Amino acid sequence: MIGITVTVKLQNKLAKNSIMMSLKSISEHLFSETGGLLLRSFTHISDTQVDLFHVWKDRTFQEKARKSFSTQFWKDIKDMGGIVSFSEGECELELSNFIKSSDVKFK
């Protein structure tokens, strides 16, 4: 698995909400069998900053999404004055035995 953390700092709350809606608009594709995204978390740091954490099945799926969508998407955000930073690497995912699917809000 590949984990990627993206930190996005934007000019205002409206820009942040717009970015999140754009990302969520492609969720169905990314979470499909051919998309390879296993998990995505949005951490709201402030009205103008969000951290995203993605877990991909493997680097092949992540690279496919990067080429088809994300490289240009993040470039556009930077061109509009947003600050975007990334960290990525091999990922291990561990879940608590106490987690029940009924306890987790899935979107």
C-alpha positions in Angstrom: 0.0 0.0 0.0 1.0 3.6 -0.6 0.1 6.4 1.8 0.1 10.0 0.8 -0.5 13.1 3.0 -1.4 16.3 1.3 -1.5 19.6 3.2 -3.4 22.4 1.5 -3.5 26.0 2.7 -5.9 28.3 0.9 -6.8 32.0 0.9 -10.3 31.5 2.5 -12.9 29.1 3.6 -14.8 29.3 0.3 -11.7 28.1 -1.6 -11.2 25.3 0.9 -14.8 24.1 0.5 -14.5 24.3 -3.3 -11.4 22.2 -3.3 -13.0 19.6 -1.1 -16.1 19.4 -3.3 -13.9 19.0 -6.3 -12.1 16.1 -4.7 -15.2 14.5 -3.5 -16.8 14.7 -7.0 -14.3 12.0 -8.2 -14.6 9.8 -5.1 -16.9 7.2 -6.8 -14.3 6.6 -9.5 -11.3 6.6 -7.1 -12.9 4.2 -4.7 -14.0 1.8 -7.6 -12.1 -1.4 -8.3 -10.3 0.3 -11.1 -9.5 3.4 -9.0 -7.5 1.7 -6.3 -8.1 4.2 -3.5 -8.7 2.4 -0.2 -9.1 5.2 2.3 -9.2 9.0 2.3 -9.3 11.2 5.4 -10.0 15.0 5.5 -8.5 16.6 8.6 -9.8 20.2 9.1 -6.9 22.1 10.6 -8.6 25.5 10.2 -11.1 27.4 8.0 -8.3 27.7 5.4 -6.3 24.5 5.8 -7.1 20.8 5.3 -4.8 17.8 5.5 -5.7 14.8 3.3 -4.5 11.3 3.9 -4.9 8.7 1.1 -4.2 5.0 1.2 -3.8 3.4 -2.3 -3.8 -0.3 -3.0 -0.4 0.1 -4.7 1.7 2.6 -6.5 0.3 1.7 -9.9 -3.2 3.0 -8.9 -1.7 6.1 -7.3 0.4 6.9 -10.4 -2.6 6.4 -12.7 -4.7 8.9 -10.6 -1.7 11.3 -10.5 -1.4 11.3 -14.3 -5.0 11.5 -15.1 -6.1 14.1 -12.5 -4.1 15.1 -9.5 -0.9 16.6 -11.0 -2.9 19.2 -12.9 -5.4 19.7 -10.1 -2.7 20.6 -7.5 -0.9 22.8 -10.1 -4.1 24.7 -10.6 -4.4 25.2 -6.8 -0.9 26.5 -6.6 -1.5 28.8 -9.5 -4.5 30.3 -7.6 -2.2 31.1 -4.6 -2.8 27.9 -2.6 0.1 26.2 -0.8 0.3 22.5 -1.3 2.8 20.0 0.2 3.1 16.3 -0.1 4.7 13.4 1.7 4.3 9.8 0.5 5.7 6.3 1.0 5.0 2.7 1.6 2.1 2.4 4.1 1.0 -0.1 6.7 -2.7 0.2 7.8 -3.7 -1.0 11.2 -7.3 -1.0 12.5 -8.6 -1.4 16.0 -10.5 -4.5 16.9 -13.1 -2.1 18.4 -14.0 -0.6 15.1 -17.3 -1.8 13.8 -18.6 -0.7 10.4 -21.7 0.6 12.2 -19.5 2.9 14.2 -17.8 4.5 11.2 -19.5 7.2 9.1 -18.7 6.3 5.5 -19.4 8.8 2.7 
